[in-house]
Structures are given as C-alpha cells and as structure tokens.
Amino acid sequence: MENKKVKVSALNLVPQFQGETTIEAINRAVDLAKILEDLDYYRYWVAEHHNFRGVVSSATALLIQHILANTKKIKVGSGGVMLPNHSPLQVAETYGTLETLYPHRVDLGVGRAPGTDAETASLIYRQKYANIHNFMEDILQLERYFGSEDEQGVVIANPGINTNVPIIILGSSTSSAYVAAELGLPYSFATHFAPAMAEEALSIYRKHFKASKYLDEPYFILGVLAHGADTDEEAERLYTIAQQGSIRLLREEKGLYPLADEKFEENLNLSSAEKIFLKSRMGINLMGSKETMTKIWKEVKAKFDPDEVIAVSYMPKLEELEKSYRILKEVVENK
C-alpha cells in the first residue's frame, strides 16, 4: 500500500459566489479545468444539482461539453448524473454523443439520489422518486446502450453503440456499494459530505465485489474536501466558505455562495445543534499547509487505501484553487 500510486482528480459543483455573475462562475470552472490539465490531474467531474441558487451545475452535460471543448486531454465527466431525473436512453444518447465527439475522454458517474428537493425532483423529468429503486436496472440498460451491436434490443441509443462510456457508481450510503460490487464497476464514495457510512460502504464493496469485463479487482475513488494554502490559518479561513454553505443548506436559505468569514459562527448566530451538524456533515478534509495536509493524507490513505482521490474545493479566486490543487497533487504523489 505504501508504494501504491493514487490517481488525483477533482470535482466541481460550479459554485456562484456573492458578487459574481453566472458566466463568471462557469468561466472559472473552465479555467480550472485547464489548470488541472496542466497539473496532470486524472479526471475532472461536474456535479448535478437543481434548485440551488448558488450552484450552476444543473445542466451538467452542457457544462461537460463546454469544458471538453476547451481542454485537450483531461478526462471530463459527471459526478454525477442523478438517474432518477433522467431516462437511461436519454443519458446514453447524450454521453454517447460526447464520447463520439471527444473519444476516450468522457466519464459517466451515476447516482441514485435526485440531487435536489422532492418538489423540484417531481418537476424535472420523472414522477418524484418512482424510479429510485430501479437504479441497478437503469445501469444495466446504460451498459447495453453503450455496448456492441449484438447487445442491442429494439430501442437503441445512437450515438451510443460501441462507445463503451465508462460508468462509475457514486454513493453516500451502503446501498450503492452493493450495486457497484454486484456489477463489478468502480465505486466513488462522497466522504467529503457523508463520512458516517464510508468505512462500512467500502467494506461491503470490497467484500462483495464480483470481477467483470470492466474490472478484475475493486476500484475505489475517495471523495474529499481539499483546502490547501501557504499556512494552516489561511486554509482554515477558506474552509469557512464550505461551512457556511452547509449551514445555509440546513436552514434552507436561498442565495449565492458566501465568501470566507472567520467569524461566521457569531455572525450567523449558530445554535448548538447547528454546530453539532457542522461537525457531522463535514467529512474528510485535507486542509492546511503542505506539511499539515501531508499528515492528514497519510492517515486517510492508511484508513481507506483508495485507488483514486477526487477533491472538491470551494474558493472564489482561481489562484486560490490553483494553489490548493497543486498542493494536493504534490501531497498525494509524495513530491
């Protein structure tokens, strides 16, 4: 495990911060992709969220296409497509087209949650949560649509046939671990916001994994928060952005993403319950100077032994993001 090379990737929710426009948020996401490509990051994922005023990643596939068009080699994909919101055919046609336009660069991360509230979910595509229990069936359909001519049925996805778009199962509970293990697919766990079940889910995935045409062995992607900076104090200051975002989500407050505020607990008048929520909500956070982040990473690596780490950072300035992701890459690769 000590000499195991861990791939380093990034996840972007495409936050829109106070004082900036939507196009500025999108442009930052594209510029960050270029930076990560230069840093030799393995992949760059865009999330799917709806009815969040401060998040611009509702039309995930369009953002992915835009990023692909403005980069040259980095793999770009969904982190992920929330299948209750889409039909497998629609997803296969969309991502089959992307793979056709940008060969061997497209990922399809899929999740079983709607990525929004119940009312919004009922308006997006399907009737509320009617299809959340068809998750495995939906994935099998996607595999067929992306497969060979011989695997097709009456209905085909074109483009889609023979594209073999890689499918990764996303999860924040143990349910998805069983699906990923049964189908022999890579598994990505959202430890950055749902740490409670991470160890149990990983144990289930590795214990029940069945080899497939995609993988001989389990492949685990660990989702983390990353806040790297020159000093621990600066990293902690930047971390307050994510903390405030979680409180606003808990309070169901609308609005753009807040800026860093070291006195946010006082300014937002946090209750004792909200402080407890913050501690439980915030998952693995690789935070601090390079030295501090290295210590945290060694503990995380020993605990989870991931094949890949995918990090999300909430920072408004591109130079802050570049520094944080550069430090993370050096730490994980022990440089």
C-alpha positions as CSV (number, residue, x, y, z in Angstrom):
1,M,0.0,0.0,0.0
2,E,2.9,2.4,0.8
3,N,4.1,2.4,-2.8
4,K,0.7,2.4,-4.4
5,K,0.2,5.2,-6.8
6,V,-3.1,7.0,-6.2
7,K,-4.7,9.0,-9.0
8,V,-5.7,12.6,-8.3
9,S,-8.9,14.1,-9.6
10,A,-11.2,17.0,-9.0
11,L,-15.0,17.5,-8.6
12,N,-16.7,20.9,-9.2
13,L,-20.2,21.9,-8.2
14,V,-19.6,25.1,-10.1
15,P,-20.5,27.5,-7.2
16,Q,-21.5,31.0,-7.9
17,F,-20.2,33.3,-5.2
18,Q,-21.6,36.6,-3.9
19,G,-20.7,39.5,-6.2
20,E,-20.2,37.4,-9.4
21,T,-22.3,36.6,-12.4
22,T,-23.3,33.1,-13.6
23,I,-21.0,33.3,-16.6
24,E,-18.1,34.2,-14.3
25,A,-18.8,31.0,-12.3
26,I,-18.8,29.0,-15.5
27,N,-15.7,30.6,-16.8
28,R,-13.9,29.8,-13.6
29,A,-14.9,26.1,-13.9
30,V,-13.4,26.1,-17.5
31,D,-10.2,27.9,-16.4
32,L,-9.8,25.5,-13.5
33,A,-10.1,22.5,-15.9
34,K,-7.2,24.0,-17.9
35,I,-5.1,24.4,-14.8
36,L,-5.8,20.9,-13.6
37,E,-4.9,19.5,-17.1
38,D,-1.5,21.3,-16.9
39,L,-1.1,19.8,-13.4
40,D,-1.8,16.3,-14.9
41,Y,-4.9,15.6,-12.9
42,Y,-6.6,12.4,-14.0
43,R,-10.2,13.5,-14.3
44,Y,-12.5,16.5,-13.7
45,W,-16.1,15.9,-12.8
46,V,-19.1,18.2,-12.8
47,A,-21.9,17.6,-10.3
48,E,-25.7,17.7,-10.9
49,H,-27.7,19.9,-8.6
50,H,-31.1,21.6,-9.0
51,N,-32.8,24.5,-7.3
52,F,-29.7,25.7,-5.6
53,R,-29.2,29.4,-6.2
54,G,-25.5,29.3,-5.5
55,V,-24.7,26.3,-7.7
56,V,-24.6,26.5,-11.5
57,S,-24.3,22.7,-12.4
58,S,-28.0,21.9,-13.2
59,A,-27.3,21.3,-17.0
60,T,-24.3,19.0,-16.3
61,A,-23.8,17.6,-19.8
62,L,-23.7,21.1,-21.3
63,L,-21.0,22.2,-18.9
64,I,-19.1,19.0,-19.6
65,Q,-19.2,19.6,-23.3
66,H,-18.0,23.2,-22.9
67,I,-15.1,22.0,-20.7
68,L,-14.2,19.3,-23.1
69,A,-14.1,21.8,-26.0
70,N,-11.7,24.0,-24.0
71,T,-9.3,21.3,-22.9
72,K,-7.2,18.8,-24.8
73,K,-6.6,15.6,-22.8
74,I,-8.1,15.5,-19.3
75,K,-11.0,13.1,-18.8
76,V,-14.2,15.0,-18.1
77,G,-17.4,13.6,-16.8
78,S,-20.4,13.7,-14.5
79,G,-20.1,13.5,-10.7
80,G,-22.7,12.5,-11.3
81,V,-25.8,12.1,-13.4
82,M,-28.7,11.5,-10.9
83,L,-30.6,8.7,-12.6
84,P,-34.0,9.4,-11.0
85,N,-34.0,12.6,-13.1
86,H,-33.3,11.0,-16.5
87,S,-34.2,8.0,-18.6
88,P,-31.3,5.7,-19.4
89,L,-31.9,6.2,-23.1
90,Q,-31.6,10.0,-22.8
91,V,-28.4,9.6,-20.8
92,A,-26.9,7.1,-23.2
93,E,-27.6,9.3,-26.2
94,T,-26.1,12.4,-24.5
95,Y,-23.0,10.7,-23.2
96,G,-22.6,8.6,-26.3
97,T,-22.6,11.8,-28.4
98,L,-20.0,13.3,-26.1
99,E,-17.8,10.2,-26.3
100,T,-18.1,10.3,-30.1
101,L,-17.0,14.0,-30.2
102,Y,-14.2,13.5,-27.6
103,P,-13.0,9.9,-27.8
104,H,-11.7,8.3,-24.6
105,R,-12.2,11.4,-22.5
106,V,-15.8,11.0,-21.2
107,D,-16.8,9.5,-17.8
108,L,-20.3,8.8,-16.6
109,G,-20.6,8.8,-12.8
110,V,-24.2,7.9,-11.8
111,G,-26.1,8.3,-8.5
112,R,-29.4,7.2,-7.2
113,A,-30.4,10.4,-5.4
114,P,-32.3,13.2,-7.2
115,G,-29.7,15.9,-6.3
116,T,-32.5,18.2,-5.1
117,D,-35.6,18.6,-3.0
118,A,-38.8,16.5,-3.6
119,E,-40.8,19.3,-5.2
120,T,-38.1,20.1,-7.7
121,A,-37.5,16.4,-8.4
122,S,-41.1,16.0,-9.4
123,L,-40.8,18.7,-12.0
124,I,-37.5,17.6,-13.6
125,Y,-38.4,14.5,-15.5
126,R,-40.0,11.6,-13.7
127,Q,-42.7,11.4,-11.1
128,K,-41.0,12.1,-7.8
129,Y,-38.9,9.1,-6.6
130,A,-40.7,6.4,-8.6
131,N,-37.5,5.2,-10.3
132,I,-35.1,5.5,-7.4
133,H,-35.5,1.7,-6.8
134,N,-34.7,0.9,-10.5
135,F,-31.1,2.0,-10.1
136,M,-29.4,-1.3,-11.0
137,E,-31.8,-1.9,-13.9
138,D,-31.1,1.6,-15.2
139,I,-27.3,0.9,-15.1
140,L,-27.8,-2.4,-16.9
141,Q,-29.7,-0.5,-19.6
142,L,-26.9,2.0,-19.9
143,E,-24.3,-0.8,-20.3
144,R,-26.4,-2.3,-23.1
145,Y,-26.9,1.1,-24.9
146,F,-23.1,1.7,-24.8
147,G,-22.3,-1.9,-25.8
148,S,-21.8,-3.7,-29.1
149,E,-24.4,-4.2,-31.9
150,D,-25.0,-7.7,-30.6
151,E,-26.1,-6.4,-27.2
152,Q,-28.8,-4.0,-28.5
153,G,-32.5,-4.5,-28.3
154,V,-35.4,-3.0,-30.1
155,V,-34.6,0.5,-28.9
156,I,-31.0,1.8,-29.4
157,A,-29.0,4.8,-28.4
158,N,-27.3,6.3,-31.4
159,P,-24.7,7.7,-30.9
160,G,-24.1,5.3,-28.0
161,I,-23.5,1.9,-29.6
162,N,-19.9,0.7,-29.2
163,T,-18.9,3.9,-27.3
164,N,-18.3,1.9,-24.1
165,V,-18.5,5.0,-21.9
166,P,-17.0,4.2,-18.5
167,I,-19.7,4.0,-15.8
168,I,-18.8,4.8,-12.2
169,I,-21.2,4.2,-9.3
170,L,-21.5,7.1,-6.9
171,G,-22.7,6.8,-3.3
172,S,-23.1,8.3,0.1
173,S,-24.7,5.2,1.8
174,T,-24.2,1.5,1.8
175,S,-26.9,0.8,-0.8
176,S,-24.8,1.9,-3.8
177,A,-21.9,-0.2,-2.5
178,Y,-23.8,-3.4,-3.2
179,V,-24.7,-2.3,-6.7
180,A,-21.2,-1.4,-7.6
181,A,-19.9,-4.7,-6.2
182,E,-22.5,-6.8,-7.9
183,L,-21.9,-5.2,-11.3
184,G,-18.1,-5.1,-11.0
185,L,-17.9,-1.3,-11.5
186,P,-15.7,1.4,-10.0
187,Y,-17.2,2.9,-6.8
188,S,-16.9,6.5,-5.7
189,F,-18.0,7.5,-2.1
190,A,-18.9,11.0,-1.1
191,T,-16.8,11.1,2.0
192,H,-16.5,14.9,1.7
193,F,-20.1,15.4,2.9
194,A,-21.3,12.0,4.2
195,P,-18.5,10.4,6.2
196,A,-20.6,8.3,8.6
197,M,-21.0,5.2,6.4
198,A,-17.8,5.5,4.4
199,E,-15.9,2.6,6.0
200,E,-18.9,0.3,6.1
201,A,-19.7,1.0,2.4
202,L,-16.1,0.4,1.3
203,S,-16.0,-2.8,3.3
204,I,-19.2,-4.0,1.6
205,Y,-17.9,-3.0,-1.9
206,R,-14.6,-4.9,-1.5
207,K,-16.1,-7.9,0.2
208,H,-18.9,-8.5,-2.3
209,F,-17.1,-7.3,-5.4
210,K,-17.5,-9.6,-8.5
211,A,-15.0,-9.4,-11.3
212,S,-16.5,-8.1,-14.6
213,K,-15.4,-7.3,-18.1
214,Y,-14.7,-3.8,-16.7
215,L,-12.6,-4.6,-13.6
216,D,-10.7,-7.6,-12.2
217,E,-10.5,-6.0,-8.8
218,P,-12.4,-3.3,-6.9
219,Y,-11.6,0.3,-7.8
220,F,-12.3,2.8,-5.1
221,I,-12.5,6.6,-5.5
222,L,-12.5,8.6,-2.3
223,G,-14.3,11.9,-2.3
224,V,-12.6,14.6,-0.1
225,L,-12.7,18.3,0.7
226,A,-9.4,20.0,-0.1
227,H,-8.2,23.3,1.3
228,G,-4.5,23.8,0.7
229,A,-2.8,27.1,1.4
230,D,0.6,28.5,2.4
231,T,-0.5,28.4,6.0
232,D,-2.9,26.5,8.2
233,E,-4.6,29.7,9.1
234,E,-5.3,30.7,5.5
235,A,-6.6,27.2,4.8
236,E,-9.0,27.4,7.8
237,R,-10.2,30.8,6.6
238,L,-11.0,29.3,3.1
239,Y,-12.8,26.4,4.8
240,T,-15.4,28.7,6.3
241,I,-16.9,29.0,2.8
242,A,-17.9,25.3,2.8
243,Q,-19.0,25.5,6.4
244,Q,-21.3,28.5,5.7
245,G,-22.7,26.7,2.7
246,S,-23.7,23.7,4.8
247,I,-25.4,25.9,7.3
248,R,-27.4,27.7,4.6
249,L,-28.4,24.3,3.2
250,L,-29.6,23.2,6.6
251,R,-31.6,26.4,7.1
252,E,-33.0,26.1,3.5
253,E,-31.7,29.6,2.8
254,K,-31.5,30.7,-0.9
255,G,-28.7,32.8,-2.2
256,L,-25.3,32.8,-3.8
257,Y,-22.3,31.1,-2.1
258,P,-20.9,33.2,0.7
259,L,-17.3,34.4,0.9
260,A,-14.9,33.4,3.7
261,D,-15.8,34.7,7.1
262,E,-13.7,33.7,10.1
263,K,-16.5,34.9,12.4
264,F,-19.3,33.2,10.7
265,E,-20.5,31.2,13.8
266,E,-21.0,34.5,15.5
267,N,-22.3,36.4,12.5
268,L,-24.8,33.7,11.6
269,N,-25.7,33.1,15.3
270,L,-25.2,29.4,15.1
271,S,-27.1,27.3,17.6
272,S,-25.6,24.4,19.5
273,A,-27.5,21.9,17.2
274,E,-26.1,23.6,14.1
275,K,-22.5,23.4,15.4
276,I,-23.0,19.7,16.0
277,F,-24.5,19.4,12.5
278,L,-21.4,21.1,11.0
279,K,-19.1,18.6,12.7
280,S,-21.1,15.6,11.5
281,R,-21.7,17.0,8.0
282,M,-18.1,17.9,7.1
283,G,-16.3,14.8,6.0
284,I,-12.7,14.1,5.2
285,N,-11.0,17.5,4.8
286,L,-7.4,17.7,3.5
287,M,-6.8,21.1,5.0
288,G,-3.8,23.2,5.8
289,S,-0.2,23.9,4.6
290,K,1.5,21.2,2.6
291,E,3.1,19.8,5.8
292,T,-0.2,19.6,7.6
293,M,-2.1,18.2,4.6
294,T,0.6,15.5,4.3
295,K,0.0,14.3,7.8
296,I,-3.8,14.2,7.2
297,W,-3.4,12.4,3.9
298,K,-1.2,9.7,5.4
299,E,-3.9,8.9,7.9
300,V,-6.6,8.9,5.3
301,K,-4.6,6.7,2.9
302,A,-3.9,4.2,5.7
303,K,-7.6,4.1,6.6
304,F,-9.2,3.8,3.2
305,D,-6.3,2.7,0.8
306,P,-8.1,4.4,-2.2
307,D,-7.1,3.9,-5.8
308,E,-8.0,7.5,-6.6
309,V,-8.9,10.6,-4.6
310,I,-11.3,13.2,-6.0
311,A,-11.4,16.5,-4.3
312,V,-13.8,19.4,-4.1
313,S,-12.7,22.9,-3.1
314,Y,-15.0,25.9,-2.5
315,M,-12.9,29.0,-3.3
316,P,-13.8,32.1,-5.3
317,K,-10.4,33.0,-6.6
318,L,-8.7,31.0,-9.3
319,E,-5.3,31.5,-7.8
320,E,-6.5,30.0,-4.5
321,L,-7.9,27.0,-6.3
322,E,-4.7,26.5,-8.3
323,K,-2.6,26.6,-5.2
324,S,-4.9,24.3,-3.3
325,Y,-5.0,21.7,-6.1
326,R,-1.3,22.0,-6.7
327,I,-0.5,21.2,-3.0
328,L,-3.0,18.3,-3.0
329,K,-1.3,16.8,-6.1
330,E,2.1,17.1,-4.5
331,V,0.9,15.6,-1.2
332,V,-0.8,12.6,-2.7
333,E,2.1,11.9,-5.0
334,N,4.6,12.5,-2.2
335,K,6.6,15.1,-4.1
